[in-house]
Amino acid sequence: MTFENYQYTRPNTDQLKEQLKTLVERLNSANSAEETLEIFNEYNKLRDNVSTMAQLSEIRVTIDTTDKFYEAEQEFWDEFGPELDSLYSKFDEAIFNSKFKEELKKEIGEHYFNLIETSLKVFSDEIIEDLKEENKLSSEYTKLTSSAKIPFDGGEHNLSGMAKYTQDANRETRLLANQAVAKFFKENLEQYDSIYDRMIKVRTRIAKKLGFENFVEVAYLRLRRTDYNAKDVANYRKQIFEEIVPVVEELKKAQANRLGLEKLSFHDEGVTFKSGNPTPKGDRPTLVDYAKTMYKELSPETDEFFTFMTENNLLDLDTKPGKAGGGYCTFIPNYKAPFIFANFNQTPHDVTVLTHEAGHAFQVFQSRHHMPDYVWPTYEACEIHSMSMEFLTWPWMNLFFQDETEKFKYYHMATSIKFLPYGVTVDEFQHEVYENPELTPKERRMKWLEIERKYLPSRYYEDIPELDEGLFFYRQGHLFSVPFYYIDYTLAQVCAFQFWKKANENREKAWKEYLHLCKLGGTKPFLELVKEANLENPFEDGTISNIVPELRKYIDSVDATKF
């Protein structure tokens, strides 16, 4: 069945509440572990039904944020979601305190109980109204950002559609494009300041009501980080600062030389070569056809997966008016179907979507038969699948880039390395603003600039003065929708570099380890999954310094001046 035929029905809330209440009562009066497991399986089936509807609503409203029907459905989910969390929390509490817990651990695994413990710590009926407000603010941000209609080059573009201009080989074009994008954020600065300020206040209020000092620990628990903490992340950021920032500064200096510039201004950063960035050779249908070939040849498992995705229309890739920006992969439980959402914009991003988001989709396709809490791992582990797939598909990049294949590989590696300092900038900024919630919107923006200067010391905004007001972070949707979900990308990038190295040494073995990781889904916490894939722990001192020589070796092996 194709995606457009997937049926959406708003749940009957009274009926659902009664069903969940009955399940909790049955669970509390269960007379055996077997009976408890039977009730647990019924609960998971019900959750899948509800999640299917929630996902269908979210996908369809992001495909068209102006669709009045799904806009109303999103408002319903924003309002009902916290009430649903309350009902789920009561079931979690009942099974967590079950007298058959030890027997259940043998069947379900101890990791499940560690996961629900994190959920129980960050939920209380007292915060339901606050959660509703948080949801509405996130939707308000998405709607505002999706509303961008930027006049440029004789047309009107959303933010995704402006990317090809902000990365144009012509310096004047990319300056004007970046200025136009910055103008949109400046014109809406008061609204962005207000949304984020209200978000920080409501999240801080949630943390206080739950008994926490601030929102940081709440965010870590929400993200189900059971085997590392903020102290581990701080030490990891320190390694990025010491080991990666100097490499990035060298890359940027070489980039400036290639572009014939004394120094890179902000609007130059996105262009790696004077001739411009590599561009995919073909329109969206052609690129998807190339991806079919790639995944057919990569492995039987990827062939089965991508055939399923294309035959069931589970990719929405075109940039359209009213479509939300960015890209994501999600999962529709009742159809055992991953879904990929993206905005193709005639940049290398179009190809990395077909590898990055497909990496997520491939993983969840491999683990789709696990129970709901194990279908996905936690976010930082999820990103290993996506970022590693980007590198594991390098042998097929000639399909997409033809005579610019080597140019793309260098571009991909350089931008992946350069991403790390930005990623930790976002993370450190979030720690600062939630540890100091009394900061004013302007003080937060100045704090962004301060942290940015630490990790990105050669970033210059002189030609785009709006960005000197510290508003750049407002284009980073994660800050609004999933706070503290960003360091995950950098942790996964370090793991993906290890898979790249493994594939260079023994491709067959590397693929086998990657496939094993995907099949595990979320059955283990992050660091145990890292161990299962024979990867080095990114938090441990030495892991990053061990991979840097390999990265430098590759960068030095390519004469980037010829492109």
N, C-alpha and C positions, 0 to 999 in steps of 0.2 A: 504494500500500500504506500502510495506517495504522500509526501508531507502535507500537501494541500488537502488531502482527504482525512488527515488525522482530526478526529472530532473533539471539539472543545465544548464543555458544559460547565457552567459555574456550579460548584458544589452546593448542595443543600446544607447550609451551616447547622441548622437545628438537628438534622438527621446525623450529620458527621459528629457533632458534639455528643450525641446520644451513643453512637457506635463506639467512640473512643472512651466514654465514661464506662460503658459496659465492659469493654476489654480490660480496663484497669480493675474493675470489680472482680472479674473472672480471674485476673492474674493474682490478685491479693488472696483469693480463696482457692487457688490451684493446689491440688493434693500430690503432685509429683513433678519432677523435672520434665518428663515427657509431655504432660499436660501444659506446663509453662511454655515449652518450646512450640507447641501447637498454637497457643495464643499469640506468641511472639511472631510466628509466621503469618498469622492473620493480620496482625498489626502492620507488618511490613508490606503486605499486599495492599492494605488500605492506604498506607503512606505513599506507595507507588502511584495509586490512582489519583491522589490529591496532587502529588508532585507533577504528574503528567499534565494536569490542567494548568497548574501554576507556570510550568515551563512553556506550554503552548501560548499562554497569554503573554508572557514576557517576550518570547521570540517574535510574536506577531506585532506587538506594540513597538518593538525596536526596528522591525522592518518598515513600519510606517507609523511614526509618532503622531501623525494627524488623524489616524483611524479612530473615530469617535467611539465605536463599540469597544475596541481593545483598550482605549484610553480609560474608559469607564471600568473595564475589568481590572486594569492595573490599579486604579483607585480602590477597587474592592480588595485586591490582594494586599495592598499597602495597609488597609484598615484591618483585614481579617488575619493577616499573617501572624502578628503578635498573639492574638487569641489562640491561633492554632499552635503556636509555640508553647503556650501555657498547657494546652491539652497534651501535647507530646511530652512535655516536661513531667507531667504527672505519671505517664506511662514509664518514662525513663526512671523516675524515682522508685516506682513500684518494682521494676525489674532489677534495679541496682540494689534494692533492699530485700530481694527475694530470698527466702530460706533455702532455695535450691541454687544459689549463686555459684557455688563451687562446681556443681555438676554442669551448670550452664557454661561456665568458663571453658570447660573441656570441649563443649560442642561449638560455642560461638567464638571463643578466644578471649583472652584477658584484655586484649587491645580494645575490644568493643566497650568494655566496662570503663576503661581509662578515658575513652572518647566521651561516653555519656556523663562521666564525672565532670569533665570540663564544661559540658552544656549545663549541668545542674548548678554549677557555681556561678554562672552568669545569667541565670533566669530567675525571676520572681514575678508573681502576679502584680506586684507593686509597680513594676516598670512597664506594664503593657501600654499605657497611654504614651509613654516616652518612646517606646519602640515604634508606635504608629507614627509619631512625629518624625522620628529618624527616617523611616521609610518614605514619608512624603517629601522630606527635604532631598533625599537621594533622587526621587522622581523629578522634583523641581529642577535639580541640577541637570539631569539628562535632557529634560525638555528645553531648558535654556540653551544648552550647548548644541542641541540638535536644530535649534531655530536659526543658526547662522546662515545667512544668505549674503555671501560676500561678492560684491561686483568686481570682476577681474577678467581681463582678456576678452571682453565682449560678452561675457556670460555671467551667471550667478552660481556660486559654488558653496557647498557646505565645507566644514573644516577638513574632512577627508579629501574632498575634491581639490583643495588648495595644495595638497602635498606635492603634486607634480610640478607646481610653480615654485614652491619654496625650495625645491631641490633642482631647479633648472640650471643648465650649464651656463646660461647667461647671468652674470653677476647682478646686473641691473634688474632683471626680471625677478630673481629670487629675493632681492632686497625689497622691491615693491610688494611682492607677495607676502613676505614676512611682516612688512609694515601693515598690510591690509588685515592680516590675521590678528596682529597685536591690537589694531584699532578696534576690532570686534570685542576683544576682551576688555579693553579700556572703556569702551562705550557701555559695557555691561558690568563694570567693576563694582559698582555699588551693590548690584544684585548678587554677584559672586561673593563679595565680602560678607553680605548679609546671610547668604545660605551657609557658608562655611562657619561663620561665627555662631549661628544658631545650632549647627551640627555639633560643634565642639561643646557648646553649653549643654545640649541635651545628652550627649554621650558622657560628659562629666557628671551630670545629674544621675544618670543610670549607674555609673561607677560608685558614686557616694551611697545611693540607695542600697546597692549590693554589698556595701561594706569595704570597698576598695579605696585606696588613697587617691587614685586617679584612673583614667580610662586605659592606660597602657596595659596593665595586667588583664583587664577585661578583654581587650582586643586579642591578646595572645591566646587567651582561653577560648574565645570565639573561633579563632583559627585552628583550634584543637592541637596546639603545639604542646605535646606531652613530654618531649624528650630534650628540649632546649629552652632557654629563657632569654630575657633582654640583655643579661650580662654576657652570654655567649655571642649574641648578635653584635654587641658593642665591640667585643674583641675581634670579631670577623670584619667589622667596618674598619678597624685599625689596620688589619692586614691589607685590605683593599687600598687604604690610604698610603701605606708604606710600599707595597709591592706593585700595585697596578697604576696608581696616579702617575708615577714617573714614566711608565711605558706609554700611557695615553698622551702625556705631554710631548714625548718624542714623536708619536704618531701624528699629532696635530702640527708639530713643527714641520715634519716631512710633507704633510698635506698642504700647508701654506706654501712651501717651496714649489710643489707641483702646480699649484694654482697661480704662481707668480706673485704672491703676496708677502708683505713683510710679517703680517700676523693675520690670524683668522678672526674675522668678526663673526658674530652669532649666525648671521645669514649665510656664512660660508661653510659652517660646520657640517651641514648635511650633504655637501658635494665633495666626494673623495678625489675626483680627477678633473683636470681642466676640460677634458672632452665631455664631462658630465658623468653621472652615475650610469652603470649598466642598465639597460632597459629590457624587459621581457619581450620576446619576439612573437607577438600574436595577441589577439583579443581574448576575452574571457573564455569562450568555447574552445579556442585553440589551446590555451594554457591548461584547461581541464583535461583535454585529450592527451596532452603531454603527461599530465599527472597520472592518467590511467595507465599509460605505457610504463612510467616510472614505477608505480606501485605493483604492476603486474610482474615486472622483472625483479623487483627488490626481494619479494618472498611470496609464497602461497598465501600467507596470512594477510599481507597488505593488499594483495590482489582481491581476496574475498571481501575485505573491509571496504576498499574504495569502490568496488563494483556495487556493493550495498548502498553506499552513500550516493552515487550518481543515479542508480536506477530508481531510488526513492526520493530524488530531489531534495536531498538533505544539505545542500549548500546554497546559501544566498550571498552572492559575491559582488553584485553590481552596486555602485554608488548611485543613489536615487534621492530626489528631493524628499525631505521629511524623514529620511532614514537616520537612525541614530549613528553616531560615529563609532570608530574603532572596530574591533573584531573580538569574537569569543567562540568558544565551543561549549555546548551544553549537552544534556542527555535527557531523553524523553523515555521514562522507565517502561511504560506499558507497551511501547513499540520496540523496546531494546535498541533505540536509535540515537546515535550521536547527531548533533546538528552543528554546522559551521556557519557562522555569520561573519561577513567581512565587507569592506569597501574597497574594491579594486580601483586603483588610481594611476595606472601606467607607470609605476615605480617598481623597484625590486621587491617592495612589500607584497606585491601581488603573488610572487613566487614563495616568499617566506610564509605567507598565509597557507599556501598549499602544502607546506611542510610543517610549520609550527602548529597551527590549529589542527591540522590533520594528525599531528603527533598526539595531541590530546584525544582526538576522536578515536584514533587507533587504540590507545590505551584503554579507553572506556569500552570500546567494542570487544576487546580481549577480556575485560573483567565484568562484562554486562550481566553475567549470571550470578555474581556475588549478591549478598544481601545489601540493602540500600546503603548502610554505613560503610561498606567495603568496596562499593563500585568505584568510587574515587578515593585516592589517597588525599592527604592534606596538600595545600596549594604548592608548597615548595617542591614536594615530590612530583606533583602533576607537571610542573614546569620542566622537570628533567626529561620527561617523555617528549615534550614539544620542542625544546631547544636542542635536544640530542638528535631528533628526527631531522632537524635542519641540516646537521652535519652528516648524518648517515646517508642522506640523499645526494650528497655532492657528486657522486659518479654520474648522475643524470642531469646535472645542471646544463650540460651542452644542449639538451632538448629545448630549454627555455631561453638560453642566452646565446647559443650558437657561437659566433666568433668573439663574443664578450665573456666567455665562460671563465677564463682565468681572472679577468677583470672583476667578475662577480664574486669569485671565491675570496679574492683579496678584500674587496669591499665588505663582504659578509664577515670575514674574520676581524677586520679592523673595526667595524661598527659594533661587533659583539664585545670586543675588548673595551671600546670607548663607552659602552653602555654601563659598565660596572660602577664607575664613580658616580654617574647620574643616579643609578639605582640606590646606592647607599646615601646619596643626598636626600632623596625622597624619604628614606627610612629615618634618618637622623632628624629631619625636619618634623616628622610626625611625633617622634619622641619629645621633641622640644615643645611643640604646641599643646600636646596633651598633658605634659608634665607642668606646663605653665598656662593653664586655660584662661587666666585673667588677662593675657595679652590682647591688645586691641587688634582689629584687622590690619591696620597699618604696621603695627609692631610685628605681626606675624609675617607680613610680606618682607619686612626688613630682615627678619630672622632667616627667611628663605635665601635672601641674597648673601647673608653672612655664611651660611652653610655651603651654599653653592660655590663661593669663593674658596672655601677650604678644599673641596674635592674637584672643582673645575676652575683652577686658578687662572687659566688663560681665556676664559669666556668674556667677550666684550659685547656690550649692547649699545655702543655710542650712536649707531645709525637707527636704532629703534628705541628711542628714549622711554617709551611706555614700559618696556621690560625692565628698565632700571627702577621701576616702582615695585618690583618684586611680584608681578602678577603671573609669571610663567607657569607656576605650579597649578593654576586653575584649569589648565588643559589636561591635567592628569586625573582622569575619572576615578581611579582606584581610591584616591584620597576621600572621595565622597561615598562611593558605593561599598567598598570593602576596606576599611581603614587598617593599615599596617600590612596589607597584602601588597608588598612590592619588593621587599628584601628577598622574597621567595624567588623572583626572577634571577637575581644575582647569584644566589646559592645554587640554583639549577644551572646557571651558565657555567659556573666552575665545574660542575659535574659533567655538563655537556662537552666542555673542553677535554675532559678525561675520556669520554666516549670517542671523540674525534681522534685523539691520540691512539686509543685502542684499535680503532678501525684502520688506522694507517699501519699498524703493526700486524693485526690479524683480523681481517674484516669478518670472517665467519664466526669467530669467537665473540667479537664485539656484538654482532647482531643477536647471537644466542643469549647473551647476557641482557641485552636490551629487551628482547621478547619476554624473557623470564620476569624482568621488572614490570613490564606492562601487565602480564597475566596476574601478578600479585595484587594489582589494584591497591586498595587501601587496607589490606589485611594486617599491615605492620606500620609502625610509626616511621617518620622520616629517616632517622639515622639507621634503623634496622634495614630499611629498603636500600639505602646507600650501601650498606654492608652486603646485602644480597646481590647487588649488581657489581660487587668487587670494585667499588669506588672509594676514594679517600674522603674522609669526613671534612667538609669545608670549614668547620669551626676550628679544627685543630691547627695549631701553629705549624707551618711548613707545607701545608697542602697547596696553598696558592703559590708560594715561592717555588714549589716543585714543578708546577705547570708553566710558570713564566718562561723558562728557557726554551720549552717546546714552541710556545707562541712566538717568541722572538726569532727562533730559528726559521719558522715559516715566513714571518714578515720579511726577514732579511733575505730569504731565498727568492723573493719576487721583486723584479724591477718594475715598480709601480709607475715610474716616469714614462714608460712606453705606452701607457694607456691614454 
